[in-house]
Amino acid sequence: MSKSRMLTRFIFAIAVILTFPAVTVAQVRVLMSGGFSAAYQELLPQFEKSTGITITTERGASQGDAPTTIGAQLRRGIAADVVIMSREGLAELLAEGRIAKGSEVDLARVPLGVGVRAGTPHPDISSVDSFKQALLQAKSIGIQSTSAIYLNTKVFPKLGIASALAGKLSGAGAGNVARGEAEMVILPASEILPVPGVDFVGTIPAEIQVEMVFSAAVVKGAKDPEASRRLINFLASDQATSAVEKTGMKRPVKR
């Protein structure tokens, strides 16, 4: 083959490459709290395999004063396309104008429950009074994020034990209980049931119970809103319901 023909073919190949740009893989950056995490981790490989969309995930609490909360991270300019968090935390971001209007979808609801280290005695939480006594007898109690706000502002004052508990409350999670770093946690059931080394004692009494709702939404300015909506729709679909219910959650009541 002559040098001129080889040069012609090379030029033609370059022209083809320039004419058809490389296919880019859609990427979605998720910032999420712990309540929906176990179901999300089970469902994520299925979504990525079926869509070709790559997901990166970072963590943060739905509410609170820590610099690692979802809101605090977004305010610092941390890039995210989708948030998955408590409805209360999402409401704050909506009020700040950080969420694409109309993109929010409720994914699951879950009651608050109690967890203790596996193999240790289970406290009696069958009634409001027995639950109160269990709290007073516990040496350390972990509470977090939106459920901590509810407990600190509603439940503990109602039971008249807010001051008595002040010195034993911490931000410990179920993992801390498994490692023996806290005696008890009161968290959404979905943050207790999937954790190895922790026994789920049960849900707190109905008279003081609240169902936490976890929701997803597209962040305003998301780089790929369409891929972001596809992820949210998948997590809300019937296809994902089995994984959601496995962790102690239920689908939201349709309005």
Buried (B, 14 or more C-beta within 10 A) or exposed (E): EEEEEEEEEEEEEEEEEEEEEEEEEBEBBBBBBBBBBBBBEBBBEEBBEEBEBEBEBBEBBBBBEEEEBBBBBBEEEBBBBBBBBBBBBBBBBBEEEBBBEEBBBBBBBBBBBBBBBEEEEEBBBEEBEEBBBBBEEBEBBBBBBBBBBBBBEEBBEBBEBBEEBEEBBBBBBBBBBBEEBBBBBBBBBBBBBBBEBBBBBBBBBEEBEBBBBBBBBBBBEBBBBEBBBBBBEBBBEEEBBEBBBBBBBEBBEEE
